[in-house]
Amino acid sequence: MIGDTLGRWLYCAECVSSHKKINISLNIYNYNSPMGKVLIIGAGGVATVAAHKVAKNTDVFDEIMIASRTKSKCDAIVKAIGRDDIKTAQVDADSVEQLCELFNEFKPDLVMNLALPYQDLTIMEACLQCGCSYLDTANYEPKDEAHFEYSWQWAYKDRFEKAGLTAILGCGFDPGVTSIYTAYAAKHHFDEIQYLDIVDCNAGNHHKAFATNFNPEINIREITQKGLYWEDGKWVETEPLEIHKPLTYPNVGPKESYLLHHEEIESLVKNYPTIKRARFWMTFGQEYLTHLRVIQNIGMDSIKPINYQGMEIVPLQFLKAVLPNPQDLGENYDGETSIGCRIRGLKDGKEHTYYVYNNCSHQAAYEETGMQGVSYTTGVPACIGARMFMLGLWKRPGVWNVEEFDPDPFMEELNKQGLPWHEIHDCDLEL
């Protein structure tokens, strides 16, 4: 790895509201750019953003295919990108047989799973059978149970290792960038990370009475489950949205933030055992929460099938069908997201605090990709992770969470690919 340095001016402050500038140095990684074939599974908002970005990274991706259950959706993405050399295909990602047929025909170096988390294991199985490496943005969830943990995917580690294939887990923003932020902090700013709070604020407005920013079924399952955080070597469970407090977000101001269970906490406390407490916070507006309570009170959040006029339907899946499509929110979406890590620990025997974050404009995301900021902040990191793999920087047999790779080249790419990050040292973390 040959390095040079780049002085990069980043916004900094003693607290969110004050202003200073600091100059920090990052490595510029120079390497030969191998070309590779990538297959994107999915045609939703995240897949759309990732496809736009992959199509721009012509130095590493020489052949691209987009596949989903509905081929016309893939064709629409290709039309929006404006490249007639991108292939499309129909595939049922619940079928290992269909996946293998497609993989053997296209022969991708890397499969980007940007479909539903229910399908993680079938896609991983097909990758193993066909000799393809794998990347996703969210951990596996069983369809009939709202349960989120990495154990199902970590169980594939030995098989991927023996096959000489790489599986990269959780390469979106949260999980994904937040984990890489943590790895970067551990590498450059701390001898020992002790307290980690991941904070996720969407200060945007889509001007709908009620809508979710990504797949409604997945979104509502996540929010309505009990909270979970790590403290003093054990998991602590809370009632849904029980713990909350106002937090101040850069360029946004104070927003009520709620403690949720989020999957990256599980891998981060495993890979950074010095962490005494790790939590995840997300903002919700009161109107959103009111609608959510009504949905729960009338049973529309249920994932248990019911019989209706001789047919079995899942209430939450029906709700998904009548709610606005997250892909259609971008045009009238204004405001921005603010997502980052607030970290406290020790450096040279002294306590140190560190806040690293990104703010993303919904309108800017829409102008570039036709999608809103929540899809953008997930799709861009997926593209960068695929780029890291193609360049050989994140290519290692086995199953890995993103914080187990070198964060530096990924952090460089965030600034280049549309998600610039900022850092604040030794301020009040509010937590």
N, C-alpha and C positions, 0 to 999 in steps of 0.2 A: 504494500500500500504506500503510494507516494503521496506525500501531503504538501500542501502549501497552506497559507493562512489567509483568511479574509476577515478584515475588521468590519464588523456588522453593528451598526447603531441600532440599539433596541430601546424601546420605551421602558423606563424604570421609574420607581417611586418609592418613597419611604412608606407610603400608604397609597391606596388606590387614587386618592384625590390630589396628591402632590406630584410634581413633575421634576425629573432629573433625566439625564442621559448617561449611559455608560457605554463603553466600547469593549466588546468581548471578542475573542478570537475563536473561530471554528475551523476545523480542518476541511479543506476541499479535497475530496477523494478523486484521484485520477486513475482511471483504469480502462483497459480495453473493453469495449461494449459488445458482448456476445449477443447474437440475435436469437429469439426464441418464439415458440408458438404458445399462445394463451387462449384458453377457453373460458368464457364468462357464462356461468349458469345463473339465470335470473333476468328479468326484464322490468323490474320495478324502479323506484327512484334511485336507490343506491347503485344498482347495476347500470342505470343510464349514465350517472355521473362517472362511474369507474370506466365505462366504455369510452366516453368522451376523452377522459384523461389518458387512458391506454393508447387511444388512437393518436394522441399528440406525441407520445413517447416513442417516436419512430426509430430511435437509436437502439432500442432493446427489444421491441416487439415487432417481428416481421410478418407474422400471420395472426389474425384475430378471428375468433368465432364467438357469437352470442347465441345461446340456446335457452329455451324455456318451454313450458307446457304449451304456450300460444306463440307460434312462429311469427305471426303478424306483428306482435309487440316488438320482437327483435328486429324485424324489418323496419319498423318505425324509428327505432333508435339509430339504425344504420343510415336511414334517410336524413335524420336530424344531424348526424355527424358529417354527412356529405362525402363519404368514401365508399365507392362501389366495390372495393376489394375485400371488405369485411364480410365474412360468411355468417349465415344464420342457420338454425336448425330447430326442429321440434324435439323435445325430450321430456319424459316423465321422470323427474328427479327422485321419485319414490321407488323407481325400478332400477335395481342394479343391472339387470339384463339390458335395458334400453341405454343406460349410461355407458356400459361397456361397449355396446355396438357403436355408439357415437365416438367414444374415446379411441377405439381401435381404428375408426375411419379417419378422424382428424389428427390423431397422435399428438396431443398437446404436451408441452413440457410442464405446464402448470395449469391446474384447474382452479379458477376463482369461484368459490361457492358464495354467490350473492342472492341465493334463493331463501327459503324459509329454514329456520334452525331445526325444524322437524326432520330435515333432509340431510343433516350433516353426516350421519353415520352411513347412509346408503351411498353418498358421494365419496366418502373416505374409503368405503369397501370397494367401490368401482375403481378408484385410483390405485389401490393396492393390486387389484386383479389385472390392471392394464398398464402398470408402470408409469403412472403420472404423479407428480407432486401436487400438493393441495394447499389452499389458503381459504380462510373464512373470516367473517366479521363478528360472529356471535356463537356462543356455545350451544351445544345440543339441548333441545327440549323435547320430552316425550309429548306427543299430541294430546294424549288423554289425561295429562297431569301437569299442572303448572309448577314445574320443578326445574331449577337451574343449577347445574354443577358440571365441572369439567371431568369428572371421573370416567364417564363413558368414552370421551375422546382420549384422555390420557391413557386409557387401556390399550390403545392402538400403538403406543410408543415403540414397543419391541418389534412389531410387525413392520412398521415403516423403517425402522433402523435396519433390520435384516434385508429389506428390499432395496436399501440405498436411496430411499425417497424422503422428501421433506414435507412435513405438515406444519403450517404456520397458523396458529389459532388466534382469533380475536384481533384482527387487523383492521378495525374501524377507528372511530375516535374514542368512544368509551363502551366497550374495551378497545384498546389499540393505542392511540396517541397518548392517552392518560398513563398507560403502562410504560410507554417509551419515555414520557416526561419523567416518570419515577426512576427509570433506569439511568437517564441522563443526570438527574439530580444526584443519584447514588455515586455515579462515576466522577462527577466534577465538583460537587458542592457539599457532600457529606461523607464523613467517616462512618456514621451510623444514623440511619433513618429511624425515628422512633414513633412519629405520629404522621399519619397520612389522611387527608381529606380530599376526595375528588368532588369537585363542584361543577354542576351542569346547569346552566341557565339559558333558557330560550326566551329572550325578551322581544320576540317577534310577534306580529299580529297578522293572521291569515284572513281576518274579517268574516269568519264563519261562526255560527252559533256554537258549534262543537265539531271538532275534527282532531284526528291524531296525526302526528308528523311522520310516522311510518306505519307499517301494517297494523291496522286497528286491533286485530286479534292478538298479535304479539305485544303491542303496546299496553293494552288494558290488562292482559294477563300479568305483565310485569308490575304494573302500578298497584294492582289490587292485592298482591301477595304480601305476606308479613315481611317486615323489615329485618335485616340481618347485618350485624357488623362484628368486627373482630376486636377483642380487648383482653389483654393480659392472658394470652394463650388459649382463648376459647371464643366460641361464637355466642353472641347475645341476640336473642330474637325479640322483636317488637311487634306490636299491632300495626297494620297497614297505616302509613302516614302519621303514626303516633308522635314521633319526635320531629319537631320542626323549629326553625328560627330564622330571622332575617339575616341575610348575608349581603355584603356589598360587592357588586361585580363591576369591573372596569368598563367605563363608558356606558354603563347601564344604571348603576345605583343600587339601592337595597331592594332585594326580592325575597319573599318568604321561600325558604328552602326546606325540603322534606327528606328525611333519611329513608333510603330504599336499600334493598339487597341488590347488589350488582356483581356480575361474575368476575370482573378483574380483581376484586378484593381477594378472592380465593387463591388465585395464582400469585398475587403480589406478596401476601403474607407467607406463602410457601417459599418464594424465591428471595425474600428479604426478611429473614427470621428475627431481625432486631426490632421490627415494627411492634410496638406495644398496642397501638390502636389504629384501625383502618376503617374508614366510613365513606359512604357515597351519598351525595346530596343532589336533589333535582328540584327545580322551581316549577310551580303550578299556579296559575291564576285562580281566583275564587270562582269565576264562572265555569271554568273547566272542572273544578272539584265538585261544584253543584250538579252539573250534568252527570259526572261520574257517580255521585251518590244516588241519583235517580236511576241510572242504569243498573246499579247494584241492587237497589231496593225492589225493582221489578224483575230481577233475575236475568237480565239480558247479558250479564257478564259470565254466565254459567258456561262451562265447557262440557257439561254432561248432556248427552242427546235426550231430546224429548220427542214424543209422538204427536204429530200434528197432521190431522186428516189422513192418517194411514202412512205418513212419511216420517222418518227420523230426521230431525234437524238439530243442530247445535246452536243455541241462542246467540253465542258470541260470534259465530260464523255468519248468522243472519244479520246481526248488527253491523258486521264488517261490510256486508253487501249494500246496506242503506246509508252508511256514513260517507262523507266526501272521500274521494280517492286521494291519498297523500300526494300522488304524482301531479294532481291538478291544482295544488295549492300555491305553486310558486309565483304565478303571474301577479297576484295581488298581495303577496307577502312582503311586509316591510319590517324594519327592525333588524336585530342581529342576535346571534348566539354568543355565549361566553362560557367556555369550558376549560377547566384547568385543574392543577394539583396544588394544594396548600400543604406544605411539608415542614415539619419541625424535627430537629435532631441535633447531632453533635458534629462539629468540625474543629479539629485541633483542640479537643477537650472543652470547647465552648459551645453554648446553645446557639443555634442558627435557624432562621426561618427563611422559607423560599416559596414563592408563588410563581408558577409558570402557566401560561394560558394562551388561548387563541380567541379572538373575536371574529365572527364570520357574518357578513352581510347577506341576508336572504336575497336581496335584490341583485347583488353582484353575482351570487351563485346562479340565480335564474338567468341572468343575461349571458352567462358563459355556457350553461348546460341545460337550461330549461327546467331545472329542478330547484326546490327551496334549500335553505341552508342546512337543515338536518340531514337530508340526503347527501348534500355536498360534503359535509364534514365526515361522513362515513365512507363515501365512495372514493374520495381523494386518497386517504390513507391506504385503502385496499390496493389502489393502483401503485402507490409508492412501495408497499410491501412486495407486490409482484415484481416491481423494478429491482428491489434489493435481491430478490431470488435470482432473477435473470442475470444480474451482475455477479452472482456468486458470493455476495456479502452475507446473505441470509440463506445459504444453501447448506444444510446439515442434516444427515439422515436421522430420522426420529420425529417425534411430535413435540412442538415447542410453542410456548407463549411468547409474545413479541418482546417482552422485557428480557428474555434470555439471549437476545442478539445484541450486537453493538448498536447503541442508539444514535451515534454521531452522524453516520451518513444519512439515516432516516430524517434526523432533525434538519440537516442541510436541505433535504428535498422538500420538507414542509414549507420552507421559505420560498422555494422555487416554484412549487406546484399550486400555490394559492391559499395556504393555511399558515401564514407567518405567526411566529410565537414571540411572546414577550415575557420578561421575568422581573420580579420584584424581590429584593433581598431585605431581610430583617425588618419586616413590617408586622403590624398586628394582623394575624390570620383570622381573627374573630371566632376561632374554634378551639 
